[in-house]
């Protein structure tokens, strides 16, 4: 997992630099809000799937 995480960080860092250079603070704030909404939706979906797997395992 650590290698995958490190690779992800290596891929994200240039994007962060690009965002810092190409976007205003308001645009970055808007982007962060959208990312946070996406993370919340993904977390909710993972939780639903985990619950389904748990319920299925009890049969």
PQR file of N, CA, C, O and H, with PARSE charges and radii, in Angstrom:
ATOM      1  N   UNK A   1       0.830  -1.198   0.000 -0.4000 1.5000
ATOM      2  CA  UNK A   1       0.000   0.000   0.000 -0.0000 2.0000
ATOM      3  C   UNK A   1       0.870   1.257   0.000  0.5500 1.7000
ATOM      4  O   UNK A   1       0.509   2.263  -0.610 -0.5500 1.4000
ATOM      5  N   UNK A   2       1.994   1.200   0.671 -0.4000 1.5000
ATOM      6  CA  UNK A   2       2.857   2.361   0.768 -0.0000 2.0000
ATOM      7  C   UNK A   2       3.396   2.778  -0.603  0.5500 1.7000
ATOM      8  O   UNK A   2       3.477   3.971  -0.897 -0.5500 1.4000
ATOM      9  H   UNK A   2       2.286   0.382   1.167  0.4000 1.0000
ATOM     10  N   UNK A   3       3.763   1.807  -1.443 -0.4000 1.5000
ATOM     11  CA  UNK A   3       4.271   2.136  -2.771 -0.0000 2.0000
ATOM     12  C   UNK A   3       3.191   2.807  -3.604  0.5500 1.7000
ATOM     13  O   UNK A   3       3.465   3.767  -4.324 -0.5500 1.4000
ATOM     14  H   UNK A   3       3.697   0.839  -1.204  0.4000 1.0000
ATOM     15  N   UNK A   4       1.968   2.307  -3.510 -0.4000 1.5000
ATOM     16  CA  UNK A   4       0.862   2.910  -4.260 -0.0000 2.0000
ATOM     17  C   UNK A   4       0.615   4.337  -3.776  0.5500 1.7000
ATOM     18  O   UNK A   4       0.390   5.244  -4.578 -0.5500 1.4000
ATOM     19  H   UNK A   4       1.746   1.527  -2.925  0.4000 1.0000
ATOM     20  N   UNK A   5       0.658   4.523  -2.470 -0.4000 1.5000
ATOM     21  CA  UNK A   5       0.433   5.855  -1.912 -0.0000 2.0000
ATOM     22  C   UNK A   5       1.525   6.813  -2.368  0.5500 1.7000
ATOM     23  O   UNK A   5       1.239   7.945  -2.761 -0.5500 1.4000
ATOM     24  H   UNK A   5       0.841   3.787  -1.819  0.4000 1.0000
ATOM     25  N   UNK A   6       2.778   6.362  -2.318 -0.4000 1.5000
ATOM     26  CA  UNK A   6       3.888   7.216  -2.747 -0.0000 2.0000
ATOM     27  C   UNK A   6       3.764   7.584  -4.218  0.5500 1.7000
ATOM     28  O   UNK A   6       4.038   8.721  -4.604 -0.5500 1.4000
ATOM     29  H   UNK A   6       3.010   5.444  -1.999  0.4000 1.0000
ATOM     30  N   UNK A   7       3.353   6.629  -5.034 -0.4000 1.5000
ATOM     31  CA  UNK A   7       3.177   6.910  -6.461 -0.0000 2.0000
ATOM     32  C   UNK A   7       2.068   7.940  -6.661  0.5500 1.7000
ATOM     33  O   UNK A   7       2.191   8.838  -7.494 -0.5500 1.4000
ATOM     34  H   UNK A   7       3.131   5.705  -4.721  0.4000 1.0000
ATOM     35  N   UNK A   8       0.991   7.808  -5.898 -0.4000 1.5000
ATOM     36  CA  UNK A   8      -0.108   8.763  -5.986 -0.0000 2.0000
ATOM     37  C   UNK A   8       0.358  10.164  -5.605  0.5500 1.7000
ATOM     38  O   UNK A   8       0.015  11.138  -6.274 -0.5500 1.4000
ATOM     39  H   UNK A   8       0.891   7.079  -5.222  0.4000 1.0000
ATOM     40  N   UNK A   9       1.134  10.264  -4.537 -0.4000 1.5000
ATOM     41  CA  UNK A   9       1.660  11.565  -4.109 -0.0000 2.0000
ATOM     42  C   UNK A   9       2.542  12.157  -5.204  0.5500 1.7000
ATOM     43  O   UNK A   9       2.470  13.353  -5.485 -0.5500 1.4000
ATOM     44  H   UNK A   9       1.412   9.473  -3.994  0.4000 1.0000
ATOM     45  N   UNK A  10       3.377  11.315  -5.822 -0.4000 1.5000
ATOM     46  CA  UNK A  10       4.248  11.791  -6.901 -0.0000 2.0000
ATOM     47  C   UNK A  10       3.428  12.322  -8.087  0.5500 1.7000
ATOM     48  O   UNK A  10       3.836  13.274  -8.751 -0.5500 1.4000
ATOM     49  H   UNK A  10       3.436  10.343  -5.594  0.4000 1.0000
ATOM     50  N   UNK A  11       2.285  11.706  -8.342 -0.4000 1.5000
ATOM     51  CA  UNK A  11       1.431  12.148  -9.444 -0.0000 2.0000
ATOM     52  C   UNK A  11       0.650  13.408  -9.082  0.5500 1.7000
ATOM     53  O   UNK A  11       0.383  14.244  -9.945 -0.5500 1.4000
ATOM     54  H   UNK A  11       1.954  10.932  -7.803  0.4000 1.0000
ATOM     55  N   UNK A  12       0.287  13.544  -7.820 -0.4000 1.5000
ATOM     56  CA  UNK A  12      -0.536  14.672  -7.391 -0.0000 2.0000
ATOM     57  C   UNK A  12       0.282  15.952  -7.225  0.5500 1.7000
ATOM     58  O   UNK A  12      -0.216  17.038  -7.522 -0.5500 1.4000
ATOM     59  H   UNK A  12       0.504  12.865  -7.119  0.4000 1.0000
ATOM     60  N   UNK A  13       1.516  15.848  -6.759 -0.4000 1.5000
ATOM     61  CA  UNK A  13       2.307  17.055  -6.486 -0.0000 2.0000
ATOM     62  C   UNK A  13       2.422  17.997  -7.682  0.5500 1.7000
ATOM     63  O   UNK A  13       2.241  19.201  -7.503 -0.5500 1.4000
ATOM     64  H   UNK A  13       1.921  14.966  -6.518  0.4000 1.0000
ATOM     65  N   UNK A  14       2.714  17.517  -8.890 -0.4000 1.5000
ATOM     66  CA  UNK A  14       2.754  18.458 -10.029 -0.0000 2.0000
ATOM     67  C   UNK A  14       1.398  19.118 -10.296  0.5500 1.7000
ATOM     68  O   UNK A  14       1.335  20.271 -10.722 -0.5500 1.4000
ATOM     69  H   UNK A  14       2.861  16.538  -9.036  0.4000 1.0000
ATOM     70  N   UNK A  15       0.323  18.382 -10.044 -0.4000 1.5000
ATOM     71  CA  UNK A  15      -0.999  18.975 -10.222 -0.0000 2.0000
ATOM     72  C   UNK A  15      -1.239  20.083  -9.205  0.5500 1.7000
ATOM     73  O   UNK A  15      -1.825  21.115  -9.530 -0.5500 1.4000
ATOM     74  H   UNK A  15       0.374  17.445  -9.698  0.4000 1.0000
ATOM     75  N   UNK A  16      -0.787  19.868  -7.975 -0.4000 1.5000
ATOM     76  CA  UNK A  16      -0.934  20.900  -6.953 -0.0000 2.0000
ATOM     77  C   UNK A  16      -0.150  22.151  -7.325  0.5500 1.7000
ATOM     78  O   UNK A  16      -0.629  23.271  -7.148 -0.5500 1.4000
ATOM     79  H   UNK A  16      -0.311  19.029  -7.711  0.4000 1.0000
ATOM     80  N   UNK A  17       1.063  21.951  -7.842 -0.4000 1.5000
ATOM     81  CA  UNK A  17       1.858  23.101  -8.286 -0.0000 2.0000
ATOM     82  C   UNK A  17       1.141  23.850  -9.400  0.5500 1.7000
ATOM     83  O   UNK A  17       1.116  25.081  -9.405 -0.5500 1.4000
ATOM     84  H   UNK A  17       1.453  21.041  -7.985  0.4000 1.0000
ATOM     85  N   UNK A  18       0.562  23.123 -10.336 -0.4000 1.5000
ATOM     86  CA  UNK A  18      -0.165  23.747 -11.445 -0.0000 2.0000
ATOM     87  C   UNK A  18      -1.363  24.540 -10.914  0.5500 1.7000
ATOM     88  O   UNK A  18      -1.620  25.660 -11.357 -0.5500 1.4000
ATOM     89  H   UNK A  18       0.582  22.123 -10.332  0.4000 1.0000
ATOM     90  N   UNK A  19      -2.084  23.957  -9.975 -0.4000 1.5000
ATOM     91  CA  UNK A  19      -3.244  24.642  -9.396 -0.0000 2.0000
ATOM     92  C   UNK A  19      -2.797  25.933  -8.717  0.5500 1.7000
ATOM     93  O   UNK A  19      -3.417  26.980  -8.903 -0.5500 1.4000
ATOM     94  H   UNK A  19      -1.876  23.047  -9.616  0.4000 1.0000
ATOM     95  N   UNK A  20      -1.723  25.861  -7.932 -0.4000 1.5000
ATOM     96  CA  UNK A  20      -1.222  27.059  -7.242 -0.0000 2.0000
ATOM     97  C   UNK A  20      -0.852  28.162  -8.224  0.5500 1.7000
ATOM     98  O   UNK A  20      -1.074  29.343  -7.959 -0.5500 1.4000
ATOM     99  H   UNK A  20      -1.220  25.010  -7.782  0.4000 1.0000
ATOM    100  N   UNK A  21      -0.289  27.769  -9.352 -0.4000 1.5000
ATOM    101  CA  UNK A  21       0.187  28.760 -10.321 -0.0000 2.0000
ATOM    102  C   UNK A  21      -0.910  29.274 -11.243  0.5500 1.7000
ATOM    103  O   UNK A  21      -0.838  30.415 -11.701 -0.5500 1.4000
ATOM    104  H   UNK A  21      -0.108  26.809  -9.567  0.4000 1.0000
ATOM    105  N   UNK A  22      -1.915  28.468 -11.523 -0.4000 1.5000
ATOM    106  CA  UNK A  22      -2.888  28.806 -12.565 -0.0000 2.0000
ATOM    107  C   UNK A  22      -4.249  29.279 -12.052  0.5500 1.7000
ATOM    108  O   UNK A  22      -5.061  29.766 -12.838 -0.5500 1.4000
ATOM    109  H   UNK A  22      -1.974  27.542 -11.151  0.4000 1.0000
ATOM    110  N   UNK A  23      -4.513  29.146 -10.753 -0.4000 1.5000
ATOM    111  CA  UNK A  23      -5.849  29.453 -10.255 -0.0000 2.0000
ATOM    112  C   UNK A  23      -5.796  30.438  -9.094  0.5500 1.7000
ATOM    113  O   UNK A  23      -4.835  30.473  -8.326 -0.5500 1.4000
ATOM    114  H   UNK A  23      -3.853  28.751 -10.114  0.4000 1.0000
ATOM    115  N   UNK A  24      -6.860  31.238  -8.990 -0.4000 1.5000
ATOM    116  CA  UNK A  24      -6.973  32.192  -7.882 -0.0000 2.0000
ATOM    117  C   UNK A  24      -7.412  31.456  -6.616  0.5500 1.7000
ATOM    118  O   UNK A  24      -7.817  30.295  -6.667 -0.5500 1.4000
ATOM    119  H   UNK A  24      -7.640  31.209  -9.614  0.4000 1.0000
ATOM    120  N   UNK A  25      -7.327  32.147  -5.487 -0.4000 1.5000
ATOM    121  CA  UNK A  25      -7.735  31.552  -4.212 -0.0000 2.0000
ATOM    122  C   UNK A  25      -9.202  31.125  -4.258  0.5500 1.7000
ATOM    123  O   UNK A  25      -9.549  30.051  -3.767 -0.5500 1.4000
ATOM    124  H   UNK A  25      -6.998  33.090  -5.445  0.4000 1.0000
ATOM    125  N   UNK A  26     -10.053  31.949  -4.836 -0.4000 1.5000
ATOM    126  CA  UNK A  26     -11.475  31.604  -4.919 -0.0000 2.0000
ATOM    127  C   UNK A  26     -11.698  30.357  -5.765  0.5500 1.7000
ATOM    128  O   UNK A  26     -12.526  29.510  -5.431 -0.5500 1.4000
ATOM    129  H   UNK A  26      -9.771  32.822  -5.235  0.4000 1.0000
ATOM    130  N   UNK A  27     -10.956  30.251  -6.861 -0.4000 1.5000
ATOM    131  CA  UNK A  27     -11.080  29.065  -7.706 -0.0000 2.0000
ATOM    132  C   UNK A  27     -10.589  27.824  -6.964  0.5500 1.7000
ATOM    133  O   UNK A  27     -11.187  26.754  -7.076 -0.5500 1.4000
ATOM    134  H   UNK A  27     -10.283  30.940  -7.132  0.4000 1.0000
ATOM    135  N   UNK A  28      -9.508  27.968  -6.212 -0.4000 1.5000
ATOM    136  CA  UNK A  28      -8.978  26.847  -5.434 -0.0000 2.0000
ATOM    137  C   UNK A  28      -9.980  26.452  -4.351  0.5500 1.7000
ATOM    138  O   UNK A  28     -10.214  25.263  -4.131 -0.5500 1.4000
ATOM    139  H   UNK A  28      -9.022  28.837  -6.121  0.4000 1.0000
ATOM    140  N   UNK A  29     -10.567  27.425  -3.683 -0.4000 1.5000
ATOM    141  CA  UNK A  29     -11.572  27.130  -2.660 -0.0000 2.0000
ATOM    142  C   UNK A  29     -12.757  26.376  -3.260  0.5500 1.7000
ATOM    143  O   UNK A  29     -13.270  25.437  -2.651 -0.5500 1.4000
ATOM    144  H   UNK A  29     -10.378  28.390  -3.862  0.4000 1.0000
ATOM    145  N   UNK A  30     -13.186  26.779  -4.439 -0.4000 1.5000
ATOM    146  CA  UNK A  30     -14.289  26.113  -5.127 -0.0000 2.0000
ATOM    147  C   UNK A  30     -13.897  24.678  -5.495  0.5500 1.7000
ATOM    148  O   UNK A  30     -14.691  23.749  -5.340 -0.5500 1.4000
ATOM    149  H   UNK A  30     -12.770  27.542  -4.934  0.4000 1.0000
ATOM    150  N   UNK A  31     -12.678  24.511  -5.979 -0.4000 1.5000
ATOM    151  CA  UNK A  31     -12.181  23.185  -6.317 -0.0000 2.0000
ATOM    152  C   UNK A  31     -12.125  22.295  -5.078  0.5500 1.7000
ATOM    153  O   UNK A  31     -12.516  21.129  -5.136 -0.5500 1.4000
ATOM    154  H   UNK A  31     -12.033  25.265  -6.105  0.4000 1.0000
ATOM    155  N   UNK A  32     -11.647  22.830  -3.973 -0.4000 1.5000
ATOM    156  CA  UNK A  32     -11.581  22.057  -2.727 -0.0000 2.0000
ATOM    157  C   UNK A  32     -12.975  21.649  -2.248  0.5500 1.7000
ATOM    158  O   UNK A  32     -13.166  20.539  -1.751 -0.5500 1.4000
ATOM    159  H   UNK A  32     -11.330  23.777  -3.927  0.4000 1.0000
ATOM    160  N   UNK A  33     -13.931  22.540  -2.398 -0.4000 1.5000
ATOM    161  CA  UNK A  33     -15.307  22.210  -2.012 -0.0000 2.0000
ATOM    162  C   UNK A  33     -15.834  21.058  -2.859  0.5500 1.7000
ATOM    163  O   UNK A  33     -16.488  20.154  -2.341 -0.5500 1.4000
ATOM    164  H   UNK A  33     -13.776  23.442  -2.802  0.4000 1.0000
ATOM    165  N   UNK A  34     -15.552  21.088  -4.156 -0.4000 1.5000
ATOM    166  CA  UNK A  34     -15.987  20.010  -5.041 -0.0000 2.0000
ATOM    167  C   UNK A  34     -15.294  18.692  -4.678  0.5500 1.7000
ATOM    168  O   UNK A  34     -15.920  17.632  -4.677 -0.5500 1.4000
ATOM    169  H   UNK A  34     -15.020  21.823  -4.577  0.4000 1.0000
ATOM    170  N   UNK A  35     -14.003  18.773  -4.371 -0.4000 1.5000
ATOM    171  CA  UNK A  35     -13.264  17.563  -3.972 -0.0000 2.0000
ATOM    172  C   UNK A  35     -13.841  17.003  -2.681  0.5500 1.7000
ATOM    173  O   UNK A  35     -14.022  15.792  -2.558 -0.5500 1.4000
ATOM    174  H   UNK A  35     -13.495  19.634  -4.371  0.4000 1.0000
ATOM    175  N   UNK A  36     -14.130  17.864  -1.726 -0.4000 1.5000
ATOM    176  CA  UNK A  36     -14.694  17.404  -0.459 -0.0000 2.0000
ATOM    177  C   UNK A  36     -16.052  16.731  -0.662  0.5500 1.7000
ATOM    178  O   UNK A  36     -16.355  15.736  -0.003 -0.5500 1.4000
ATOM    179  H   UNK A  36     -13.984  18.848  -1.826  0.4000 1.0000
ATOM    180  N   UNK A  37     -16.862  17.264  -1.565 -0.4000 1.5000
ATOM    181  CA  UNK A  37     -18.150  16.635  -1.870 -0.0000 2.0000
ATOM    182  C   UNK A  37     -17.935  15.259  -2.489  0.5500 1.7000
ATOM    183  O   UNK A  37     -18.649  14.308  -2.169 -0.5500 1.4000
ATOM    184  H   UNK A  37     -16.616  18.072  -2.100  0.4000 1.0000
ATOM    185  N   UNK A  38     -16.955  15.160  -3.369 -0.4000 1.5000
ATOM    186  CA  UNK A  38     -16.656  13.873  -3.998 -0.0000 2.0000
ATOM    187  C   UNK A  38     -16.178  12.861  -2.967  0.5500 1.7000
ATOM    188  O   UNK A  38     -16.586  11.700  -2.995 -0.5500 1.4000
ATOM    189  H   UNK A  38     -16.375  15.932  -3.628  0.4000 1.0000
ATOM    190  N   UNK A  39     -15.320  13.299  -2.063 -0.4000 1.5000
ATOM    191  CA  UNK A  39     -14.819  12.409  -1.015 -0.0000 2.0000
ATOM    192  C   UNK A  39     -15.968  11.940  -0.131  0.5500 1.7000
ATOM    193  O   UNK A  39     -16.030  10.767   0.235 -0.5500 1.4000
ATOM    194  H   UNK A  39     -14.990  14.242  -2.040  0.4000 1.0000
ATOM    195  N   UNK A  40     -16.869  12.838   0.210 -0.4000 1.5000
ATOM    196  CA  UNK A  40     -18.017  12.466   1.034 -0.0000 2.0000
ATOM    197  C   UNK A  40     -18.881  11.436   0.313  0.5500 1.7000
ATOM    198  O   UNK A  40     -19.344  10.474   0.927 -0.5500 1.4000
ATOM    199  H   UNK A  40     -16.818  13.792  -0.087  0.4000 1.0000
ATOM    200  N   UNK A  41     -19.099  11.631  -0.980 -0.4000 1.5000
ATOM    201  CA  UNK A  41     -19.909  10.681  -1.751 -0.0000 2.0000
ATOM    202  C   UNK A  41     -19.221   9.319  -1.831  0.5500 1.7000
ATOM    203  O   UNK A  41     -19.874   8.283  -1.709 -0.5500 1.4000
ATOM    204  H   UNK A  41     -18.723  12.412  -1.478  0.4000 1.0000
ATOM    205  N   UNK A  42     -17.917   9.321  -2.034 -0.4000 1.5000
ATOM    206  CA  UNK A  42     -17.167   8.060  -2.087 -0.0000 2.0000
ATOM    207  C   UNK A  42     -17.219   7.368  -0.732  0.5500 1.7000
ATOM    208  O   UNK A  42     -17.438   6.159  -0.661 -0.5500 1.4000
ATOM    209  H   UNK A  42     -17.386  10.162  -2.133  0.4000 1.0000
ATOM    210  N   UNK A  43     -17.023   8.116   0.332 -0.4000 1.5000
ATOM    211  CA  UNK A  43     -17.066   7.539   1.678 -0.0000 2.0000
ATOM    212  C   UNK A  43     -18.423   6.919   1.977  0.5500 1.7000
ATOM    213  O   UNK A  43     -18.515   5.841   2.565 -0.5500 1.4000
ATOM    214  H   UNK A  43     -16.846   9.099   0.274  0.4000 1.0000
ATOM    215  N   UNK A  44     -19.472   7.619   1.562 -0.4000 1.5000
ATOM    216  CA  UNK A  44     -20.824   7.099   1.769 -0.0000 2.0000
ATOM    217  C   UNK A  44     -21.018   5.797   0.999  0.5500 1.7000
ATOM    218  O   UNK A  44     -21.590   4.839   1.519 -0.5500 1.4000
ATOM    219  H   UNK A  44     -19.397   8.494   1.085  0.4000 1.0000
ATOM    220  N   UNK A  45     -20.542   5.770  -0.237 -0.4000 1.5000
ATOM    221  CA  UNK A  45     -20.675   4.561  -1.066 -0.0000 2.0000
ATOM    222  C   UNK A  45     -19.878   3.400  -0.475  0.5500 1.7000
ATOM    223  O   UNK A  45     -20.358   2.266  -0.461 -0.5500 1.4000
ATOM    224  H   UNK A  45     -20.078   6.549  -0.659  0.4000 1.0000
ATOM    225  N   UNK A  46     -18.679   3.668   0.007 -0.4000 1.5000
ATOM    226  CA  UNK A  46     -17.864   2.624   0.634 -0.0000 2.0000
ATOM    227  C   UNK A  46     -18.571   2.082   1.870  0.5500 1.7000
ATOM    228  O   UNK A  46     -18.590   0.874   2.105 -0.5500 1.4000
ATOM    229  H   UNK A  46     -18.289   4.589  -0.005  0.4000 1.0000
ATOM    230  N   UNK A  47     -19.147   2.974   2.648 -0.4000 1.5000
ATOM    231  CA  UNK A  47     -19.871   2.551   3.848 -0.0000 2.0000
ATOM    232  C   UNK A  47     -21.049   1.643   3.486  0.5500 1.7000
ATOM    233  O   UNK A  47     -21.283   0.626   4.139 -0.5500 1.4000
ATOM    234  H   UNK A  47     -19.131   3.956   2.457  0.4000 1.0000
ATOM    235  N   UNK A  48     -21.785   2.019   2.442 -0.4000 1.5000
ATOM    236  CA  UNK A  48     -22.914   1.198   1.990 -0.0000 2.0000
ATOM    237  C   UNK A  48     -22.423  -0.174   1.550  0.5500 1.7000
ATOM    238  O   UNK A  48     -23.012  -1.192   1.912 -0.5500 1.4000
ATOM    239  H   UNK A  48     -21.595   2.845   1.911  0.4000 1.0000
ATOM    240  N   UNK A  49     -21.349  -0.206   0.772 -0.4000 1.5000
ATOM    241  CA  UNK A  49     -20.813  -1.482   0.305 -0.0000 2.0000
ATOM    242  C   UNK A  49     -20.305  -2.333   1.455  0.5500 1.7000
ATOM    243  O   UNK A  49     -20.502  -3.548   1.461 -0.5500 1.4000
ATOM    244  H   UNK A  49     -20.870   0.621   0.478  0.4000 1.0000
ATOM    245  N   UNK A  50     -19.654  -1.709   2.431 -0.4000 1.5000
ATOM    246  CA  UNK A  50     -19.179  -2.452   3.612 -0.0000 2.0000
ATOM    247  C   UNK A  50     -20.359  -3.051   4.369  0.5500 1.7000
ATOM    248  O   UNK A  50     -20.297  -4.196   4.816 -0.5500 1.4000
ATOM    249  H   UNK A  50     -19.494  -0.722   2.427  0.4000 1.0000
ATOM    250  N   UNK A  51     -21.430  -2.280   4.513 -0.4000 1.5000
ATOM    251  CA  UNK A  51     -22.607  -2.786   5.215 -0.0000 2.0000
ATOM    252  C   UNK A  51     -23.241  -3.944   4.459  0.5500 1.7000
ATOM    253  O   UNK A  51     -23.680  -4.922   5.064 -0.5500 1.4000
ATOM    254  H   UNK A  51     -21.480  -1.350   4.151  0.4000 1.0000
ATOM    255  N   UNK A  52     -23.288  -3.834   3.141 -0.4000 1.5000
ATOM    256  CA  UNK A  52     -23.844  -4.925   2.329 -0.0000 2.0000
ATOM    257  C   UNK A  52     -22.993  -6.179   2.470  0.5500 1.7000
ATOM    258  O   UNK A  52     -23.529  -7.282   2.578 -0.5500 1.4000
ATOM    259  H   UNK A  52     -22.931  -3.039   2.649  0.4000 1.0000
ATOM    260  N   UNK A  53     -21.676  -6.022   2.470 -0.4000 1.5000
ATOM    261  CA  UNK A  53     -20.786  -7.170   2.612 -0.0000 2.0000
ATOM    262  C   UNK A  53     -20.930  -7.804   3.989  0.5500 1.7000
ATOM    263  O   UNK A  53     -20.897  -9.028   4.117 -0.5500 1.4000
ATOM    264  H   UNK A  53     -21.240  -5.127   2.382  0.4000 1.0000
ATOM    265  N   UNK A  54     -21.087  -6.980   5.012 -0.4000 1.5000
ATOM    266  CA  UNK A  54     -21.266  -7.498   6.370 -0.0000 2.0000
ATOM    267  C   UNK A  54     -22.579  -8.257   6.486  0.5500 1.7000
ATOM    268  O   UNK A  54     -22.629  -9.341   7.066 -0.5500 1.4000
ATOM    269  H   UNK A  54     -21.114  -5.986   4.908  0.4000 1.0000
ATOM    270  N   UNK A  55     -23.638  -7.685   5.933 -0.4000 1.5000
ATOM    271  CA  UNK A  55     -24.950  -8.332   5.996 -0.0000 2.0000
ATOM    272  C   UNK A  55     -24.941  -9.644   5.203  0.5500 1.7000
ATOM    273  O   UNK A  55     -25.546 -10.631   5.622 -0.5500 1.4000
ATOM    274  H   UNK A  55     -23.598  -6.805   5.461  0.4000 1.0000
ATOM    275  N   UNK A  56     -24.258  -9.647   4.069 -0.4000 1.5000
ATOM    276  CA  UNK A  56     -24.183 -10.841   3.257 -0.0000 2.0000
ATOM    277  C   UNK A  56     -23.382 -11.940   3.910  0.5500 1.7000
ATOM    278  O   UNK A  56     -23.639 -13.120   3.672 -0.5500 1.4000
ATOM    279  H   UNK A  56     -23.766  -8.845   3.729  0.4000 1.0000
ATOM    280  N   UNK A  57     -22.407 -11.572   4.736 -0.4000 1.5000
ATOM    281  CA  UNK A  57     -21.567 -12.555   5.384 -0.0000 2.0000
ATOM    282  C   UNK A  57     -22.221 -13.248   6.559  0.5500 1.7000
ATOM    283  O   UNK A  57     -21.724 -14.270   7.033 -0.5500 1.4000
ATOM    284  H   UNK A  57     -22.198 -10.613   4.929  0.4000 1.0000
ATOM    285  N   UNK A  58     -23.330 -12.707   7.036 -0.4000 1.5000
ATOM    286  CA  UNK A  58     -23.998 -13.282   8.211 -0.0000 2.0000
ATOM    287  C   UNK A  58     -24.970 -14.384   7.840  0.5500 1.7000
ATOM    288  O   UNK A  58     -25.437 -15.112   8.716 -0.5500 1.4000
ATOM    289  H   UNK A  58     -23.734 -11.877   6.651  0.4000 1.0000
ATOM    290  N   UNK A  59     -25.286 -14.523   6.552 -0.4000 1.5000
ATOM    291  CA  UNK A  59     -26.278 -15.524   6.146 -0.0000 2.0000
ATOM    292  C   UNK A  59     -25.810 -16.904   6.345  0.5500 1.7000
ATOM    293  O   UNK A  59     -26.538 -17.852   6.049 -0.5500 1.4000
ATOM    294  H   UNK A  59     -24.906 -13.932   5.840  0.4000 1.0000
TER
END
